[in-house]
């Protein structure tokens, strides 16, 4: 993406540098990284970085209109419709594929929307990963990874305002299902390191009337605010019985109200009209398969990490989906990811960039804070689709602080 930085990095790359980078992150967190780390950052030209940010903010403004807010209520399953939803998500993720647009002069690399989430991402881990990757790049002290003029202290302060909202850290919990087995455990550990927020297994919460409590070293502590990392699709597919229901009228605040997981999601893609948004249709509104069905992807609306996605969909696949499930599935035009990242073994990796934003209460607009990058050489971006490959997996974007690089 920035040829000189790529040549310099690849020439200096050693496997020992990569293993040292991973080991350093694991020492900081005190646990293994539960997902594959890519061997390289993505060197992102500032012009493309700014296009990703501006496009992401344009899409968010469309989602924040009263028309979409009303329409998005149709996404909510009754069993997850929690009381007192706020006016907008606290955390937003806008995922873009990097593709080429042959219709523009020069056939440039452009962002194309792939996914939306009104749900938290790896906000703690990305700060540490950005620092660690910059440290292994020759001349990395001249590279940045934070947006909106933030430095690391400003980033931590902004997230503290969003997560804690004035509460003492021990009364705020990161709530998850069986957190010790989650692939994102390293983010949970680093969240506690940065903001003092403990991770609590949702099944171990105690209910006292309208209050929720947890125990730390035998001492009961009332939960005032929940940083929920529970993926509803995972809860539905598990045998875990929670001691409370999301629909209960609990005396607790949400650091990221759970309704936004559904309301700002793939469910919104058919509603959006923007040059960066591929055509999408709810399957319940598709009377007959498109003539060019090989150029479409079938996606479940609320599955996580690529689960249930069919890249090579057939008419028989569509016909097999019962009527009651068709409103939970979406057809979306394929985006051809550009294999733009040159690896040291002669192969090329494709990139997907997650623009991560935070929208604390009282702020007029969300603040873009950083990026998360996934590199792939397979048909899809997830780790499960890139087994036995290198230069794939989790990464971040770096760019020159002086604004140079094309």
C-alpha positions, 0 to 999 in steps of 0.5 A: 500500500505504501511501497517503500514501507512495504519493501523496508519491512519485508526486507527486515522481517524475521520469524523471530521478530514475529514470535517476539511480538506475539510473546510481548503481547502475551506477557502484558496480558498474562494469557495467550493470544486466542486468535492468529496474529498476522506477521505484518501491519497494513501500511495505509496511505493517509489519503485512503485512511481519510477516505475510510474515516469520512465514508464511515462517518457518512454511513453513521450519519445515515444510520442516525436519522430518525427514519432509520432509527424507527426502521431498525426496531424491526431487527429486535427479537422480543427475547433480547429487547432490553428496556431503556435503550439510548439514542445511539450505540456507544460503540460502533464498528464499520468494516470495509473490504479494500477493493479496486474500482475500475469505474474510477480513473486509475482503478484505485483501491477503495473501501467497500462496506462489508459489515456493521456492528453497534457492539464493542470490539477489541478496544483494549487489545488494539491499543497494545497491538498498535504499539507493538507492531509499530515497535517492530517496523524499521522507523516505526516511531514515525508511524501512527495508528490512532485517529482523531488526533488522539495519543495513547493517553487521550485514547485511554481517557476517551474510552474511560469516559465511555466505559466508566461514565463516572463510576468506580471501576469495581462497580463496572464489569465486562460481562461474558459467557464463560470468559476464560474460554473465549478467544478474545480473553486477551482483550478482557485482561487488557481492559482490566489493565487499562481501566480496572474493569473486571471480567465476570462470567454472566452465569455467576451474577447474583440477582437481588430484586432489580440489582445485579451483584458479583463476588470478588475474592468472596466479597459481594459487589453491586454492579452499576454498569455493564460492558456487555460482550455477550454475543446473542447468537452464542447465547442462543446456541449454548446451554447456559442459563443466565440468572437474569433476562435481557428483558428484565427491568434491571437497575443497571446501566449499559456501557453499550446497550445490547439492543444495538447489536441487532439495530445497527447490524447487517440488518441495516445494509439493505436500507443504506444507499451509498456508493461504498455500500454493495446492494443487499436484500433481505431474503424474505424480499427476494421472489426469485434468485438473481440471474447472476447469483454467482455474484452474490453472498448469502449471510445470516443477519446476526451471526458472528465471525463469518458463521453461516456465510455462503460464498458460493450460493446456489438456487437450491440453497435459497429454496432450502431456507424455510419461510420463517427464517428468510427474514433473518438472511440476506443476499449481498453483492460480492465484493472482490477484495484486492490482494494488495499486500505483498508477503515475503513468500511471494503470495499476496494477502487481502485486507479488511479494515474495521473502523472503530468508533466511540460515541459517549453520551452527550457527544454530538457525533462519534469519534473514530479512534483506531482500526482493526485489520484482518488479513486473508488469503482464503475465500473469507476473512476469518481465521477458520478460512485461512488455516495453514497460511501465514501473513493472515489474521489480526493486525492494524493499520499504520501510516506516516505521521508526516502525512507522506505515503501514497 
